[in-house]
Amino acid sequence: MEHIYQYAWIIPFIPLTVPLLIGAGLLLFPTTTTNLRRIWAFPSISLLSLVMLFSMNLSIQQINSNSIYQSVWSWTINNDFSLEFGYLVDPLTSIMLMLITTVGILVLIYSDSYMSHDQGYLRFFAYLSFFNTSMLGLVTSSNLLQIYIFWELVGMCSYLLIGFWFTRPIAANACQKAFVTNRVGDFGLLLGILGLYWLTGSFEFRDLFEIFNTSISNNEINLLIGTVCTFLLFAGAVAKSAQFPLHLWLPDAMEGPTPISALIHAATMVAAGIFLVARLFPLLVVIPSILNLIALIGIITVLLGATLALAQKDIKRSLAYSTMSQLGYMMLALGMGSYQAALFHLITHAYSKALLFLGSGSIIHSMEAIVGYSPEKSQNMVFMGGLKKHAPITKTAFFLGTLSLSGIPPLACFWSKDEILNDSWLYSPIFASISWATAALTAFYMFRIYLLTFEGHLNVQFQNYNGKKSSSFYSISLWGQEGLKPINKNFSLLTFLPKKNNESVSKNTHGNIKKTMRSCLFFYNCDNKKFSTYPHESDNTMLFPLLVLILFTLFIGVIGIPFNQEGIDLDILSKWLTPSINLLHPKWNNPKNFDWAEFVTNATFSVSIAYSGIVIAFFLYKPVYSSLQNFVLINYFAKRHPNRGFSDKIKNLIYDWAHHRGYIDAFYTTYVIRSVRGLSELVHFFDRRVIDGIPNGLGVTSFLVGEGFKYVGGARISSYLFLYLFYASIFFLIYYFTNINFTDQ
C-alpha cells in the first residue's frame, strides 16, 4: 500500500500532457494537428481515466485504513526560512480527486460532441485539460503557498474558459468580471497566508494547525490578529465559491460553453472554496467568531441565491443561482461545525448539478434546431415548452436531477440536505427557519424550470403572441443532425434552410447563405433535404454522460446513509471522512446509533416542505392546452398590466428583484465602482498637479527668470561693474549694521 502513495505526486501532471502535446503539434505541424483535431479527445479522456483509477485506489485505501500520507521536499533553504513543496493524501483529498476525475471524464466525453463543430475545438480541450491539472494540484497540495499557486492557475483557466467565445462582447465582459471579482478574494487569501506565516513561521498544514491552536489556547497570539488572518483566508473562499457579497461573477460565467458550466461552476471550481474552508477547518474551529461569520455568510447566500432564481428566464442562469444557493448550504454547514454534512452535500450536489447542466446543454442543442444559434433565444425558457416529446431521455435526466436538488428521497441530495437542515435547528432557530424556507423555494424554482422547459406545447411557435405558427426561417446549429452528410469529415457546421411548399432550396439560396456566414469554416450540403421546425434528441455521445450521471444521482446518497446498527454498518462516509490532520470533534469520537423514529420525523417534515414548493410550481406553471393561456402562465412574473392588485405587485416585486439581481450589481456600479474611479481620478490629479507639478513649476520658473534676466542686460561691462558694486555695498552695509546690533546686545 505504501508504494501507491509514493507515486501520488504524479496525479496532477498526467492531464498536463494533453495541452503540451496540442501546443507542440500546433507549433510544429499546424495543418495535420488541425485536420486530426477529433483525435485529441481520446488522450484527454484516457489520461483523466487513468487518474480516476489511481484516485479510486487511493480512496479505497482511505476507507479501509483512514491513513494519512504526506511527502515534502525542500525547494529553498535560506537561514531560518525553508520553503517546501509536496503532496498530501487524506480523506478530503480522496473525495475531491474522485469528484474532479469522474465529473471531468463525463464532461470531456460530452464536449467531444458538443464542441465538435466549433472552430476552437483544440483550444477548448487544451484549456480543459490544463484546468484539470490545476484543480488536481490544488486538492493534493500540502501547504498554503502551494495551494495559492494552483488557486491562481484555476482562476486563470476559468478566465480562459468563461471567455472561450471571446469574439462575443458579453462573453469577454463576463470573463473579465469573473477574473476581477476573484482577484479581490485572492488578494485577501494572499494576505491571510502571509499573516499566518508571520504568526506561526510555517506554511505546512500539520505544523500550521498545531502551532496556531497551541498559541491561541496559551494566549501567545493576539486573538484579534489571528481572527483577521483567518478572515482573510475565508475571503478567498467567498470569491471562489460565489458567496455573498462576491457572488456577482457566477451568473455571468454562464456565457462560456455549457460543459464548462457543468465542470467548473457546479462540480469543481466553485467547490474549491468549500474545499479550502474544509481543509482549514482545524484552524477555524478554534475561533468561534469566524465560524459564526461563515454560517452567516452561508445563510445569506442560501436565501439570496434562491430568491434570485425565482424569475430568471435564462435556463443556465437559473441553474447558476441554484448553484450559488446550494454552495451557501455547504458553507452554512461548515460554519455550524457540520463538517461531514457539508462534504456530503458537496458530493451529491456535484453529480446532480452536473446532470442538470449537461441536460440544459442538450435542451439548448434541441432549441437551436428551431431558433438558430442565438443564446438569447436558445437559452430562454420563454421560447421553450413541450420538449418532453422530442427529447425524452434528456427530459428523464433533467427530471431526476430536479427531484434530487429539490430534496425528494431516495435521490442523492435528499440525504445530504436533510442532514444540514436538521443540524441547523441545533445551531439557530432563525437560521433553521431560513434554510427550511429556502428548501421550499429550491423545489419551486427547480420545477418551474422543468415545467417551462418540457411541459405544454412548443412555445417558440407562439413567439409572435398571436397563437399562430411563426413563419419559416433557417437556423444554424453547432452540433449537427443525423442524416446530413458534411462536405468535410473533420469540420462541419449544419445549416438548416427554409423550405416553401415542400420544395427543395435552390443552390442560389444556399450560396447566398454561405456568403452571409463567412465566419464559419465548412457547411453541410443541405440541398434536397427537408427542414424541420421541431427539436430533436441529442446524439449518443452527449446522452451517455447523462445516463451515467443519472446512476450517480440515484445511488451516490448511499455512502452517507447513517445506518450504524449492530451487525449493520453502512455509514461509509463517516469512515471516509474520518477527521484528518488533528481534526477532532466529540461528534466523531462518540458515534451514535441511528434513530429511525427521529430520522422518519425529520425526513417527513423536510419532504413535506419540498412538496409544498412543487405543488405551488405546478399550480402556477403547469401548462394548459390553450396556447394563449399557456403563454400567459409562462410569463407569470414577466407580464405587466396597469392597475395591479396586491398579489400582482408582489409578483412584480419578485420579478424586479430577480431581473435586477437583487440590485447588488447596481449598488456596486453606483457606489463602489464610481467611488473607486472618483478616488483614482483625485489621486491622479494630485499626482500630476502637485507631486509632479512642484518640480515642473520650479523648472519653468527658473527658465522664465533666466529668460527675463537675459533681456535686462545691455552688454556694457561698466554697467555690470556698477550693479555689482552697488549690490555688494548694500549687502556689506546690511551685514555691518546687523553685526553692530548683535555685538551691542
C-alpha positions, 0 to 999 in steps of 0.5 A: 500500500505504501508504494501507491502513495509514493507515486501520488505526486504524479496525479496532477501532471498526467492531464498536463500532457494533453495541452503540451502535446496540442501546443507542440503539434500546433507549433510544429505541424499546424495543418495535420494537428488541425485536420486530426483535431477529433483525435485529441479527445481520446488522450484527454479522456484516457489520461483523466481515466487513468487518474480516476483509477489511481484516485479510486485506489487511493480512496479505497485505501482511505476507507479501509485504513483512514491513513494519512500520507504526506511527502515534502521536499525542500525547494529553498533553504535560506537561514531560518526560512525553508520553503517546501513543496509536496503532496498530501493524501487524506480523506478530503483529498480522496473525495475531491480527486474522485469528484474532479476525475469522474465529473471531468471524464463525463464532461470531456466525453460530452464536449467531444460532441458538443464542441465538435463543430466549433472552430476552437475545438483544440483550444477548448480541450487544451484549456480543459485539460490544463484546468484539470491539472490545476484543480488536481494540484490544488486538492493534493497540495500540502501547504498554503503557498502551494495551494495559492499557486494552483488557486491562481492557475484555476482562476486563470483557466476559468478566465480562459474558459468563461471567455472561450467565445471571446469574439462575443462582447458579453462573453469577454465582459463576463470573463473579465468580471469573473477574473476581477471579482476573484482577484479581490478574494485572492488578494485577501487569501494572499494576505491571510497566508502571509499573516499566518506565516508571520504568526506561526513561521510555517506554511505546512498544514500539520505544523500550521494547525498545531502551532496556531491552536497551541498559541491561541489556547496559551494566549501567545497570539493576539486573538484579534490578529489571528481572527483577521488572518483567518478572515482573510483566508475565508475571503478567498473562499467567498470569491471562489465559491460565489458567496455573498457579497462576491457572488456577482461573477457566477451568473455571468460565467454562464456565457462560456460553453455549457460543459464548462458550466457543468465542470467548473461552476457546479462540480469543481471550481466553485467547490474549491472554496468549500474545499479550502474552508474544509481543509482549514477547518482545524484552524477555524474551529478554534475561533468561534467568531469566524465560524459564526461569520461563515454560517452567516455568510452561508445563510445569506447566500442560501436565501439570496441565491434562491430568491434570485432564481425565482424569475430568471428566464435564462435556463443556465442562469437559473441553474447558476443561482441554484448553484450559488444557493446550494454552495451557501448550504455547504458553507452554512454547514461548515460554519455550524461545525457540520463538517461531514454534512457539508462534504456530503452535500458537496458530493451529491450536489456535484453529480446532480448539478452536473446532470442538470447542466449537461441536460440544459446543454442538450435542451439548448442543442434541441432549441437551436434546431428551431431558433438558430444559434442565438443564446438569447433565444436558445437559452430562454425558457420563454421560447421553450415548452413541450420538449418532453416529446422530442427529447425524452431521455434528456427530459428523464435526466433533467427530471431526476436531477430536479427531484434530487436538488429539490430534496425528494428521497431516495435521490442523492441530495435528499440525504445530504440536505436533510442532514444540514437542515436538521443540524441547523435547528441545533445551531439557530432557530432563525437560521433553521427557519431560513434554510427550511424556507429556502428548501421550499423555494429550491423545489419551486424554482427547480420545477418551474424550470422543468415545467417551462422547459418540457411541459405544454406545447412548443412555445417558440411557435407562439413567439409572435403572441398571436397563437399562430405558427411563426413563419419559416426561417433557417437556423444554424446549429453547432452540433449537427443532425443525423442524416446530413452528410458534411462536405468535410469529415473533420469540420462541419457546421449544419445549416438548416434552410427554409423550405416553401411548399415542400420544395427543395432550396435552390443552390442560389439560396444556399450560396447566398447563405454561405456568403452571409456566414463567412465566419464559419469554416465548412457547411453541410450540403443541405440541398434536397433535404427537408427542414424541420421546425421541431427539436430533436434528441441529442446524439449518443455521445452527449446522452451517455454522460447523462445516463451515467450521471443519472446512476450517480444521482440515484445511488451516490446518497448511499455512502452517507446513509447513517445506518450504524446498527449492530451487525449493520454498518453502512455509514461509509462516509463517516469512515471516509471522512474520518477527521484528518490532520488533528481534526477532532470533534466529540461528534466523531469520537462518540458515534451514535446509533441511528434513530429511525423514529427521529430520522422518519420525523425529520425526513417527513417534515423536510419532504413535506416542505419540498412538496409544498414548493412543487405543488405551488410550481405546478399550480402556477406553471403547469401548462394548459392546452390553450396556447394563449393561456399557456403563454400567459402562465409562462410569463407569470412574473414577466407580464405587466398590466396597469392597475395591479392588485396586491398579489400582482405587485408582489409578483412584480416585486419578485420579478424586479428583484430577480431581473435586477439581481437583487440590485447588488450589481447596481449598488456596486456600479453606483457606489463602489465602482464610481467611488473607486474611479472618483478616488483614482481620478483625485489621486491622479490629479494630485499626482500630476498637479502637485507631486509632479507639478512642484518640480515642473513649476520650479523648472519653468520658473527658473527658465522664465527668470533666466529668460527675463534676466537675459533681456535686462542686460545691455552688454556694457561691462561698466554697467555690470561693474556698477550693479555689482558694486552697488549690490555688494555695498548694500549687502556689506552695509546690511551685514555691518549694521546687523553685526553692530546690533548683535555685538551691542546686545 
